[in-house]
Amino acid sequence: MLEARSQEGNSEMAKVAFIGLGVMGYPMAGHLKVKGGHDVTVYNRTSAKAEDWVSRFGGKSAATPAAAAEGADFVFTCVGNDDDLRSVTTGKDGVFQGMKAGAVLIDNTTASAEVARELDEAATAKRCHFIDAPVSGGQAGAENGVLTVMCGGDEAVFEKARPVIDAYARMVGLMGPAGAGQLTKMMNQICIAGLVQGLAEAVHFGKKAGLDIEKVVEVISKGAAGSWQMENRHKTMNQGKYDFGFAVDWMRKDLDIVLTEARRNGAKLPVTALVDQFYAEVQAMGGKRWDTSSLLARLER
């Protein structure tokens, strides 16, 4: 069950490594250092980014993931995809080469449930522990330390890690064994895909009907049609601006993970598959880095 957690005073100082300082990882690692008060060592493929992080937050940087993980109680990863994740964990100079027995690897990447289970097995072989912990809330959630974190793993290990995760989370919960966090994130993305397409069609319809979109949304957002997407994206969508948050390229990566898992488990996802193709059209329009609300742009071509 997800539950709200207080943002301060939840944990004693720990030695932490953070691997991957992208738009999400950079502020998340910062919260671990500043809000959590932990001793943080970072690694990033582009070393200049790691040096910039250290100059802003303090802490240390390391030349390899293995070096960053040496002596750490908790090792966080937040990278691009399954292959990136394997590279920084089980690969040459990966974190498992440096982690001590009993340490916990917490993966914040949105990846497959399959790789989560692989890493759980690899951690066990190294006498370490693993939690898959993908996040929802986007760049703004990472910067403000209010992400929702969906975890998979052993309950005792989760309880040990939760006070540390709290530094960048508003809600955190254990969804089941290793892989369950990633499967929960897949459900999250399925919901978002359908919601954004519905909102895009509604705004498109309202414009064609000559309605005042702002007035309409002010009313319908307070009823059953209301959603985070409606509250936070309708204005920019109405203005034709799509530079706010999660990029189309990233959403297509996530939906590919979802649809691959659905083929494996037999789930029928007709709307998700259709919206994925709509996003492919947005990419072809030049909208690879537009945010996910750009489904409206496809309708307005």
C-alpha positions as CSV (number, residue, x, y, z in Angstrom):
1,M,0.0,0.0,0.0
2,L,1.3,3.5,-0.9
3,E,1.5,5.8,2.0
4,A,2.6,9.4,2.6
5,R,5.8,9.9,4.4
6,S,7.2,12.9,6.3
7,Q,10.0,14.6,4.4
8,E,12.6,15.1,7.2
9,G,14.0,13.3,10.1
10,N,13.2,9.7,8.9
11,S,16.7,8.2,8.8
12,E,20.2,8.3,10.2
13,M,23.0,9.4,7.9
14,A,24.0,6.6,5.5
15,K,26.8,6.2,3.0
16,V,25.1,6.5,-0.4
17,A,26.1,6.2,-4.0
18,F,24.0,7.6,-6.9
19,I,24.6,6.4,-10.5
20,G,23.1,8.6,-13.2
21,L,22.6,12.3,-13.0
22,G,20.0,13.0,-15.7
23,V,17.0,15.3,-15.3
24,M,15.6,13.0,-12.6
25,G,18.7,11.6,-11.0
26,Y,20.5,15.0,-10.5
27,P,17.9,16.5,-8.2
28,M,17.1,13.1,-6.5
29,A,20.8,12.7,-5.5
30,G,20.7,16.3,-4.3
31,H,17.8,15.6,-2.0
32,L,19.6,12.6,-0.6
33,K,22.6,14.9,0.3
34,V,20.7,18.0,1.5
35,K,17.4,16.8,2.8
36,G,18.5,13.3,3.8
37,G,21.8,14.5,5.2
38,H,23.6,11.4,3.7
39,D,27.2,11.0,2.6
40,V,26.7,10.9,-1.2
41,T,29.1,9.9,-3.9
42,V,27.9,10.3,-7.5
43,Y,28.8,8.8,-10.9
44,N,27.7,10.0,-14.2
45,R,28.8,8.9,-17.7
46,T,29.6,12.5,-18.5
47,S,32.0,13.4,-15.7
48,A,31.4,17.2,-16.1
49,K,27.8,16.6,-14.9
50,A,29.1,14.9,-11.8
51,E,31.6,17.7,-11.1
52,D,28.8,20.2,-11.5
53,W,26.7,18.2,-9.0
54,V,29.5,18.1,-6.5
55,S,30.1,21.9,-6.8
56,R,26.4,22.5,-6.1
57,F,25.6,20.0,-3.4
58,G,29.0,18.8,-2.0
59,G,29.7,15.2,-1.6
60,K,32.1,13.4,-3.9
61,S,32.3,12.0,-7.5
62,A,33.8,8.7,-8.6
63,A,35.4,7.6,-11.9
64,T,33.3,4.4,-12.2
65,P,30.1,3.0,-10.8
66,A,32.1,0.4,-8.9
67,A,34.3,3.1,-7.3
68,A,31.2,5.1,-6.3
69,A,29.6,2.0,-4.7
70,E,32.6,1.0,-2.6
71,G,31.6,1.0,1.1
72,A,28.1,2.4,0.4
73,D,25.2,1.2,2.4
74,F,22.7,2.1,-0.4
75,V,23.4,2.4,-4.1
76,F,20.9,4.2,-6.3
77,T,20.7,3.9,-10.1
78,C,18.7,6.1,-12.4
79,V,19.6,5.5,-16.1
80,G,18.0,5.2,-19.5
81,N,17.0,1.7,-20.2
82,D,17.7,-2.0,-19.5
83,D,21.0,-2.1,-21.4
84,D,22.2,1.0,-19.5
85,L,21.2,-0.5,-16.3
86,R,23.0,-3.8,-17.0
87,S,26.1,-1.7,-17.9
88,V,26.3,0.2,-14.6
89,T,25.4,-2.8,-12.4
90,T,26.6,-6.2,-13.8
91,G,29.0,-4.8,-16.4
92,K,32.7,-4.1,-16.2
93,D,33.2,-1.6,-13.4
94,G,29.5,-1.9,-12.5
95,V,28.3,-1.3,-9.0
96,F,28.3,-5.0,-8.1
97,Q,32.1,-4.9,-8.4
98,G,32.3,-2.4,-5.5
99,M,29.3,-3.1,-3.3
100,K,29.9,-4.6,0.1
101,A,27.9,-7.6,1.5
102,G,24.6,-6.5,2.9
103,A,24.4,-3.2,0.9
104,V,21.1,-2.4,-1.0
105,L,20.8,-1.5,-4.7
106,I,17.8,0.7,-5.3
107,D,17.0,1.1,-9.0
108,N,14.9,4.2,-9.9
109,T,15.1,3.5,-13.7
110,T,11.9,2.8,-15.5
111,A,12.9,-0.6,-17.0
112,S,11.5,-4.1,-17.5
113,A,10.4,-6.4,-14.8
114,E,12.7,-9.0,-16.4
115,V,15.8,-6.9,-15.7
116,A,14.6,-6.2,-12.2
117,R,14.5,-9.9,-11.5
118,E,17.9,-10.4,-13.1
119,L,19.4,-7.8,-10.8
120,D,17.7,-9.3,-7.8
121,E,19.4,-12.6,-8.6
122,A,22.7,-10.9,-9.2
123,A,22.5,-9.0,-5.9
124,T,21.8,-12.3,-4.0
125,A,24.8,-13.9,-5.6
126,K,26.9,-11.0,-4.3
127,R,25.3,-11.2,-0.8
128,C,23.6,-7.9,-1.4
129,H,20.0,-6.8,-1.7
130,F,17.9,-5.3,-4.5
131,I,14.8,-3.1,-4.8
132,D,13.3,-2.0,-8.1
133,A,11.9,1.4,-7.4
134,P,10.7,3.3,-10.5
135,V,9.2,6.7,-9.9
136,S,6.3,8.9,-11.1
137,G,6.0,12.6,-10.9
138,G,8.4,13.8,-13.6
139,Q,11.1,16.4,-13.5
140,A,9.1,18.7,-11.3
141,G,8.5,15.9,-8.8
142,A,12.2,15.1,-8.7
143,E,13.2,18.7,-8.3
144,N,10.7,19.2,-5.5
145,G,11.3,15.9,-3.8
146,V,7.7,14.7,-4.1
147,L,8.0,11.6,-6.3
148,T,5.8,8.6,-6.0
149,V,8.0,5.5,-5.6
150,M,6.7,2.0,-6.5
151,C,8.9,-0.7,-5.0
152,G,9.5,-4.4,-5.6
153,G,11.6,-6.5,-3.2
154,D,11.9,-8.2,0.1
155,E,9.8,-6.5,2.9
156,A,12.6,-6.3,5.4
157,V,15.0,-4.8,2.9
158,F,12.3,-2.3,1.8
159,E,11.7,-1.2,5.4
160,K,15.5,-0.7,5.7
161,A,15.6,1.4,2.5
162,R,12.4,3.4,2.9
163,P,13.7,6.1,5.3
164,V,16.5,6.8,2.8
165,I,14.1,6.9,-0.2
166,D,11.9,9.3,1.7
167,A,14.4,12.1,0.9
168,Y,13.0,12.5,-2.6
169,A,9.5,10.9,-2.2
170,R,6.0,12.0,-1.2
171,M,4.6,8.5,-1.4
172,V,6.4,5.2,-1.3
173,G,5.2,1.7,-1.1
174,L,6.1,-2.0,-1.5
175,M,4.1,-3.5,-4.4
176,G,5.3,-7.1,-4.1
177,P,8.5,-9.1,-4.9
178,A,11.3,-8.0,-7.3
179,G,9.7,-6.7,-10.5
180,A,6.5,-5.6,-8.9
181,G,7.6,-2.0,-8.8
182,Q,8.2,-2.0,-12.6
183,L,4.9,-3.7,-13.2
184,T,3.2,-1.0,-11.2
185,K,5.0,1.7,-13.2
186,M,3.7,0.0,-16.3
187,M,0.1,0.4,-15.0
188,N,0.9,4.0,-14.3
189,Q,1.9,4.7,-17.9
190,I,-1.1,2.8,-19.3
191,C,-3.4,5.1,-17.3
192,I,-1.5,8.2,-18.4
193,A,-1.5,7.3,-22.1
194,G,-5.3,6.9,-22.1
195,L,-5.9,10.1,-20.0
196,V,-3.7,12.3,-22.2
197,Q,-5.4,11.1,-25.4
198,G,-8.8,11.7,-23.9
199,L,-7.8,15.2,-22.8
200,A,-6.3,16.0,-26.3
201,E,-9.5,14.9,-28.0
202,A,-11.7,16.9,-25.6
203,V,-9.6,20.1,-26.1
204,H,-9.6,19.6,-29.9
205,F,-13.4,19.0,-29.8
206,G,-14.0,22.1,-27.7
207,K,-12.0,24.3,-30.0
208,K,-13.9,23.0,-33.0
209,A,-17.1,23.7,-31.2
210,G,-16.1,27.3,-30.4
211,L,-16.1,26.8,-26.7
212,D,-13.9,28.7,-24.2
213,I,-11.5,26.0,-23.1
214,E,-10.5,27.7,-19.9
215,K,-14.2,28.1,-18.8
216,V,-15.0,24.5,-19.7
217,V,-12.1,23.0,-17.9
218,E,-12.8,25.1,-14.8
219,V,-16.1,23.4,-14.6
220,I,-15.5,19.8,-15.8
221,S,-12.2,19.5,-13.8
222,K,-14.2,19.6,-10.6
223,G,-16.3,16.6,-11.7
224,A,-15.7,13.0,-12.7
225,A,-13.6,14.1,-15.8
226,G,-11.0,15.8,-13.6
227,S,-7.4,14.5,-13.5
228,W,-3.8,15.7,-12.9
229,Q,-3.3,15.9,-16.6
230,M,-6.3,18.2,-17.0
231,E,-5.3,20.5,-14.1
232,N,-1.7,20.8,-15.1
233,R,-1.6,20.5,-18.9
234,H,-4.8,22.0,-20.4
235,K,-3.6,25.6,-20.4
236,T,-0.3,24.8,-22.2
237,M,-2.1,22.4,-24.6
238,N,-4.6,25.1,-25.4
239,Q,-1.7,27.5,-26.2
240,G,0.0,24.9,-28.4
241,K,3.0,24.8,-26.1
242,Y,4.6,21.4,-25.4
243,D,7.8,22.0,-23.5
244,F,6.6,21.0,-20.0
245,G,7.7,17.7,-18.6
246,F,8.0,14.1,-19.8
247,A,9.2,13.8,-23.4
248,V,7.5,11.8,-26.2
249,D,10.7,9.8,-26.7
250,W,10.7,8.7,-23.1
251,M,7.0,7.8,-23.2
252,R,7.5,5.6,-26.2
253,K,10.3,3.8,-24.4
254,D,8.0,3.2,-21.5
255,L,5.1,2.1,-23.7
256,D,7.4,-0.4,-25.5
257,I,8.2,-1.9,-22.1
258,V,4.4,-2.1,-21.3
259,L,3.5,-3.7,-24.6
260,T,6.3,-6.2,-24.5
261,E,5.2,-7.3,-21.0
262,A,1.6,-7.5,-22.2
263,R,2.6,-9.8,-25.0
264,R,4.3,-11.9,-22.4
265,N,1.4,-12.1,-19.9
266,G,-1.4,-12.1,-22.3
267,A,-3.0,-8.7,-21.3
268,K,-5.0,-6.9,-24.0
269,L,-4.1,-3.2,-24.3
270,P,-5.8,-1.9,-27.4
271,V,-6.0,1.7,-26.3
272,T,-2.4,1.7,-25.1
273,A,-1.2,0.2,-28.4
274,L,-3.1,2.8,-30.4
275,V,-1.8,5.8,-28.3
276,D,1.7,4.4,-28.8
277,Q,1.2,4.7,-32.5
278,F,-0.1,8.2,-32.1
279,Y,3.1,9.1,-30.3
280,A,5.0,7.6,-33.2
281,E,3.2,10.1,-35.4
282,V,4.1,13.0,-33.1
283,Q,7.8,11.9,-33.3
284,A,7.5,11.9,-37.1
285,M,6.2,15.5,-36.9
286,G,9.4,16.5,-35.1
287,G,8.0,16.2,-31.6
288,K,10.4,13.7,-30.1
289,R,11.3,16.1,-27.2
290,W,7.8,17.6,-26.9
291,D,6.0,16.6,-23.7
292,T,3.3,13.9,-23.8
293,S,0.4,16.4,-24.0
294,S,1.5,17.0,-27.6
295,L,-1.0,14.4,-28.7
296,L,-3.2,17.5,-29.4
297,A,-0.7,18.7,-32.0
298,R,-1.3,15.5,-34.0
299,L,-5.1,16.2,-34.0
300,E,-4.5,19.8,-35.1
301,R,-2.2,19.1,-38.0
